[in-house]
Amino acid sequence: MTKRTREKSIELVLAFCALLTILTTAGILYVLVFEAFNFFQEVSIVDFLTDTQWTPLFSEKHFGILPLLSGTLLTSFIAILVALPTGLTIALFLNEYATVRFKNIIKPILEILASVPTVVYGFFALTVVTPFLQQFIPGMSGFNSLSAGFVMGIMIIPYVSSLSDDAIAAVPRYIREGSLALGANRFQTSIRVILPSASSGIIVSAILAISRAIGETMIVAIAAGQQPRLTLNPLVPVETITTYIVKVSLGDVAHDSLEYRTIFAAGITLFIFTFLLNNLSYWLNKKFEKKYV
Amino acid sequence: MKLTLIVIAAAGLFLTSCGGKTETNSSTDTPQMEGEVKIDGSSTVYPISEAVAEEFRNEQPKVRVTVGLSGTGGGFKKFSRGETDINNASRSIKSEEEKACKANNISSLEIEIAFDGLSVVVHPDNNFVNDITVAELKMMWSPEAQNKIKRWNQIRKEWPNEEFHLYGAGTESGTYDYFTEAVVGESHKSRGDYTASEDDNVLVQGVSTDKNALGFFGFAYYEANMDKLKLVAIDDQDDSNGKGPILPSVETVKNKTYAPLSRPLFIYVNSVAIQRPEVTEFVKFYINNAGTLSREVGFIPMTEEEYAIQMKQFEEFMSSHTK
């Protein structure tokens, strides 16, 4: 084998590896679109988007995605409400206050949060957080979006903190020093100068974290309940899109039935959401990169 | 539901096989037989049949007894084709299933083997729901209630103006069919906005941690989680089978005052299969031991007289079908 052909074949293998990921995505997309298309032959898309009830497995069939969507968005909203302030504070503290040594110890520990299996988080929410919260909130159900969202928030803290950390670290030195030279203290510098300068990077981190929360399955399946319900009340059981998909996939629903296809319609809704969010963050990231070049 | 039943069954097997002290009424001097007994059908009845099969293996180690769980309907399909000897059933045979059997020259005998009492439960701290009528349950669970009936005081005026949360069997389980038939009046029809799970653990967890919960599942599951749940007495407003609200218990299910949420469980025996001595021996063994063994796996046995009647019917069925 000549050097040239060897070089070429290695190139081909590498290209194939790159292509493999794209093909997988394309395959997933194909199945989702194909099955969802079949679903929308039988159920009108207007019903799907406007009906406020989701009961495809029952005699009174309703195919409104809104209750599942509200469950997903409610848990994700609670999660980001926990993760954004916490993650941001951690990022600011590590960059503006902590010593380098302290930062080097703390950062890897924070990353551990991301490596805890989500099923463990789920049981933590169900068996520790919920009973604890029930002591203060008497009417709270055993399955609820509050504790699921809260624990999911803890899980996504590393996403927010490490990406925000990068964004804050990328703020040029002269901006920070200019603020301090004008007599601002470290807190004023952090809040009034650093945060706005790093805002687009922080927004990107938040969006990616939300996207992760929306797709999260185990925590909500275990702790948030299995009842599709259009509500903003964080104390009652809800069902998220991911929980519904898990439930139907594991159950005895006949394949190739309308009931079975509902999971693809739900899946494509989920896909569209995370796809849009990821692209939004990509776009913002691009914009952000240009800013200080 | 399926999974839990398997767990219960496994536990039952464990008890029966390791304890080995279960009284079996079969005489030890019966001759040793060989052959195979094939059982399939309902996942609800499965634990009982499996427990009986396990005991039977001690008596007749050379007879292979296999128990499947295709569901009552799936089991009857195999039964009507003559592929199985006995079918576990959580409901009576349907006329079309009977026709399918006739087409293959199979007639069947229904044998009642135990009762199941579906329990309606609430959170232990719930101090207002002590009893409920079937009409009220219907109001709560019927398809028309979907998205409309949501608060306790819509069911009974003196109950609080708070939202209730329902927990119940998933649509694929026989328990769901049975509950909807008894309460709503039509099988497989109910509201859809409740926590529906095939896994009874989820339902127990839900009801035991939610003060506004109401749920239903098999009596075996209530018994295993008694300390975390409060049983609700059921009033069918029919005084002929016991006055007022009645709690499910071994007693009330046995004497049929706990209505309409107690159901008989059956096995169906194939007329062709009873030509084989190992099958008849197994069925007799089943009837003799169903009482003790069904109680062990969480079901409610019938009275001795009722088992005697089943035995007599089986003997008549045998003499009319064996040459």
Chai-1 contact restraints between the chains, C-beta under 6 A:
chainA,res_idxA,chainB,res_idxB,connection_type,confidence,min_distance_angstrom,max_distance_angstrom,comment,restraint_id
A,Q53,B,N147,contact,1.0,0.0,6.0,A-B,restraint_1
A,T55,B,G192,contact,1.0,0.0,6.0,A-B,restraint_2
A,L57,B,T171,contact,1.0,0.0,6.0,A-B,restraint_3
A,F58,B,G192,contact,1.0,0.0,6.0,A-B,restraint_4
A,S59,B,P143,contact,1.0,0.0,6.0,A-B,restraint_5
A,S59,B,K189,contact,1.0,0.0,6.0,A-B,restraint_6
A,E60,B,P143,contact,1.0,0.0,6.0,A-B,restraint_7
A,E60,B,Q146,contact,1.0,0.0,6.0,A-B,restraint_8
A,S141,B,H165,contact,1.0,0.0,6.0,A-B,restraint_9
A,S141,B,D210,contact,1.0,0.0,6.0,A-B,restraint_10
A,G142,B,G206,contact,1.0,0.0,6.0,A-B,restraint_11
A,G142,B,T209,contact,1.0,0.0,6.0,A-B,restraint_12
A,G142,B,D210,contact,1.0,0.0,6.0,A-B,restraint_13
A,F143,B,G206,contact,1.0,0.0,6.0,A-B,restraint_14
A,Q226,B,T195,contact,1.0,0.0,6.0,A-B,restraint_15
A,Q226,B,S197,contact,1.0,0.0,6.0,A-B,restraint_16
A,Q227,B,T195,contact,1.0,0.0,6.0,A-B,restraint_17
A,P237,B,T195,contact,1.0,0.0,6.0,A-B,restraint_18
A,G251,B,E172,contact,1.0,0.0,6.0,A-B,restraint_19
A,D252,B,E172,contact,1.0,0.0,6.0,A-B,restraint_20
